Amino acid sequence: MRLAAALSLAISAAAPASSASADVRIEYDRYAQAAQLVDIGGRKLNLRCEGEDRGGPTILLESGLAFSSIGWRDTQPLLARLARTCAYDRAGLGFSDPGPMPRDAAALARDLEALVDTADLKPPFVLIGNSMGSQPLRLFAFDRPDAVAGMILLDPYVEGSLATLSAIDPALAKEAEALRAQDEACITAYRAGVLTQVLTESKGCIGTPPPGTSPRVQSVLQGQRMSRTGFETAYAETMAFERSNDAIIARETRSLGALPLIILSAQNNHSEDKYAATRAALLSAQYGLHGRLAALSSLGEVRWVDASHVVQTSNPQVVAETVAEMLQTLTATQGISE
């Protein structure tokens, strides 16, 4: 849905555009079907694990707002060379069954805990999340600190970002409001049964399939996104993100102690011409907001990276390099083998 990008756009930049002319990559065909469907108590979540268990941490990947595990298509294979790496489709997205409403950060974190327990994934974990995906991961880390060896957040959403950045450039708030109104129109038309595939694409109610995907994968993805489960879940996640997640995170936030925590802040945000006059100030504020998250740990740090908001698709290599560094650090300082 367009609204699924609204807040991310307002606080950073739009997701990379797809290209219909991109060469088809056969390895993406694995996303045309589910990997492992894990029953977490009467409903199933699609779990995709790659790489060997080397005796060290398991890497858990959390996608951004309304994104399924296909968002890790280029990054997961790189990380799987380093450690057992698992991504999953949140309830109602991709191949996963829908979950109970609301789809707020607390519900997402509960699902993740149930998935970890039911799938018998081996702790400790290195948690990696993009954008809104940092919220359920933080809740998981607050609740199960002994199970988390480290955390890497990719251009994470920080509560209150829209207000902070809109004070610098009011156009951000206006743009977010326009996108919100557009998505209200999308969900209304969908529920009325008048939102066809053609109208959906022209209105931007759902995103286009990633570049390099085959017609088979594109058909599967479009079917998932246009299904009632997919459409309603994307909307529900976004509503919770706008209306309740900030309060949930504020209520649960606590110190992460000396947890290794690295935040990769995307330096290519706000690169459009319309932000030319305020871009430097917006990026400075973004860095400060990310610094607030880093301060949750005595070992927290923020790093600028050459990437746009969806770091794992715009620069998979920098994610892999950061993970490799963290695994080496854990081996050296805590005796956790790679």
Rosetta blueprint (number, residue, H / E / L):
1 M L
2 R L
3 L H
4 A H
5 A H
6 A H
7 L H
8 S H
9 L H
10 A H
11 I H
12 S L
13 A L
14 A L
15 A L
16 P L
17 A L
18 S L
19 S L
20 A L
21 S L
22 A L
23 D L
24 V L
25 R L
26 I H
27 E H
28 Y H
29 D H
30 R H
31 Y H
32 A H
33 Q L
34 A L
35 A L
36 Q E
37 L E
38 V E
39 D E
40 I L
41 G L
42 G L
43 R L
44 K E
45 L E
46 N E
47 L E
48 R E
49 C E
50 E E
51 G L
52 E L
53 D L
54 R L
55 G L
56 G L
57 P L
58 T E
59 I E
60 L E
61 L E
62 E E
63 S L
64 G L
65 L L
66 A L
67 F L
68 S L
69 S H
70 I H
71 G H
72 W H
73 R L
74 D L
75 T L
76 Q H
77 P H
78 L H
79 L H
80 A H
81 R L
82 L L
83 A L
84 R L
85 T E
86 C E
87 A E
88 Y E
89 D L
90 R L
91 A L
92 G L
93 L L
94 G L
95 F L
96 S L
97 D L
98 P L
99 G L
100 P L
101 M L
102 P L
103 R L
104 D L
105 A H
106 A H
107 A H
108 L H
109 A H
110 R H
111 D H
112 L H
113 E H
114 A H
115 L H
116 V H
117 D H
118 T H
119 A L
120 D L
121 L L
122 K L
123 P L
124 P L
125 F E
126 V E
127 L E
128 I E
129 G E
130 N E
131 S H
132 M H
133 G H
134 S H
135 Q H
136 P H
137 L H
138 R H
139 L H
140 F H
141 A H
142 F H
143 D H
144 R L
145 P H
146 D H
147 A H
148 V E
149 A E
150 G E
151 M E
152 I E
153 L E
154 L E
155 D L
156 P L
157 Y L
158 V L
159 E L
160 G L
161 S H
162 L H
163 A H
164 T H
165 L H
166 S H
167 A H
168 I H
169 D L
170 P L
171 A H
172 L H
173 A H
174 K H
175 E H
176 A H
177 E H
178 A H
179 L H
180 R H
181 A H
182 Q H
183 D H
184 E H
185 A H
186 C H
187 I H
188 T H
189 A H
190 Y H
191 R H
192 A L
193 G L
194 V L
195 L L
196 T L
197 Q H
198 V H
199 L H
200 T H
201 E H
202 S H
203 K H
204 G L
205 C L
206 I L
207 G L
208 T L
209 P L
210 P L
211 P L
212 G L
213 T L
214 S L
215 P H
216 R H
217 V H
218 Q H
219 S H
220 V H
221 L H
222 Q H
223 G H
224 Q H
225 R H
226 M H
227 S L
228 R H
229 T H
230 G H
231 F H
232 E H
233 T H
234 A H
235 Y H
236 A H
237 E H
238 T H
239 M H
240 A H
241 F H
242 E H
243 R H
244 S L
245 N H
246 D H
247 A H
248 I H
249 I H
250 A H
251 R H
252 E H
253 T L
254 R L
255 S L
256 L L
257 G L
258 A L
259 L L
260 P L
261 L E
262 I E
263 I E
264 L E
265 S E
266 A E
267 Q L
268 N L
269 N L
270 H L
271 S L
272 E L
273 D H
274 K H
275 Y H
276 A L
277 A L
278 T L
279 R H
280 A H
281 A H
282 L H
283 L H
284 S H
285 A H
286 Q H
287 Y H
288 G H
289 L H
290 H H
291 G H
292 R H
293 L H
294 A H
295 A L
296 L L
297 S L
298 S L
299 L L
300 G E
301 E E
302 V E
303 R E
304 W E
305 V E
306 D L
307 A L
308 S L
309 H L
310 V L
311 V H
312 Q H
313 T H
314 S H
315 N L
316 P H
317 Q H
318 V H
319 V H
320 A H
321 E H
322 T H
323 V H
324 A H
325 E H
326 M H
327 L H
328 Q H
329 T H
330 L H
331 T H
332 A H
333 T H
334 Q H
335 G L
336 I L
337 S L
338 E L
